[in-house]
Amino acid sequence: MLVMPIVYVSDVERSMRFYELLGFKLVRKHRKGRWAELRLGDAKLGLHYLDKLSQSQEQQRVDLGLESQEPLEELQERLIAAGIPLERFVSDEAFGYSLVIRDPDGLHIQINQHDPELYT
C-alpha cells in the first residue's frame, strides 16, 4: 500500500508545473484536466481540481513536508530563478535545514534537509 496525499487545486496544469519544479513527475492525468497523479521517488501526490474550497475543506488542509537530497541552498536558488516566492529562506533547524514555500493555491510546503550527525 502506498500513501498518496491529495491536494485540492484551482488549476491542475499550473499546479503540475509548480510541482515539476520540485522534481515531481507526471504519472497520469485525467483527459478533462480535473485530476493528475504525480510521483517523487516512492511518494505519490494527487492534484484534484476543485472550483472552490468550502470553509470546512480550507480548515482541513494539511501541510506538505518534503525531504530534499539536493542541497537546500541550490534548491533555493533554482526556485528563486523560476520565480517561486519563498516564504522562509533556508534556515538552521534542530534537525538540519529547511525552507518554506507555498504552492499556487497557498498550500504550505516545508522542504527539509536532515543532518545525520544530529541523530543517534
Secondary structure, 3 states (H helix, E strand, C coil): CCCCCEEEECCHHHHHHHHHHCCCEEEEECCCCCEEEEEECCEEEEEEECCCCCHHHHHCCCCEEEECCCCHHHHHHHHHHCCCCEEEEEEEECCEEEEEEECCCCCEEEEEEECHHHCC
